């Protein structure tokens, strides 16, 4: 049961990630700057790696 809840919550977190920008999209007209840059590289990889490390740590602590 606990494993199912953890798996469900993990997938819900993956579905609710909002796109983030490095800078605001709207500038005043006198500002000459680059367009907003998305910060989405490796977000999913980081979440998967974090989940893997958390699960591995929990399993180690349960076996002690």
N, C-alpha and C positions, 0 to 999 in steps of 0.2 A: 504494500500500500504506500509506504513512504517513498519507495523508488518511483512509483507512478506520479506522485505529487511533485517530486523533484524534477522529473522529466517534463511534466506538463508546464511547470513554472519556468523551466529553461526555455522551452519553445515559445512561451508567451513573451518572455523577455526579448527573444530574437525578433518577434513580430512587431514589437512596440518601439523599436529604435527610430528616433526621429532624425532626419537629416540635419546636420550642424554646418554652419558656415564659419570660416575663419574671420570674417569681417562682415559688418552689416551690408545688406544689399542696396540700401538707399543712402546716397550721399547728397550733400548740398550741391547745387549746380556749379559752384566755383571750385570744387575739389576734383582734381584730375588723378585718379587712382585706378588700380587694376580691379576687375570685377571680383565678386565674392568667390572664394575658393572653398569647395566642399571638403569637409574633414571626414571622409568615410573609408579611407584606405586602411585595411587591416582591422577594422572594428570587429567584424565577425570572427576573424582569426583570433583576436585577443579574447573574445568572449568564449570561444571554444577552448582555447588553451587554459583560461581561468577556470572554466567548468571542469576540465579534465584534472587540473591540479587540485581543485577543491574536492572532487570525488575521490581522488587517490589519497589525499590527506585524511578524509573521513574514514575511508576503508582501513587505512593504517591504524587510526586511533581506535576503531572498533575491534580490531584484532588483538590489541594489547591487553 
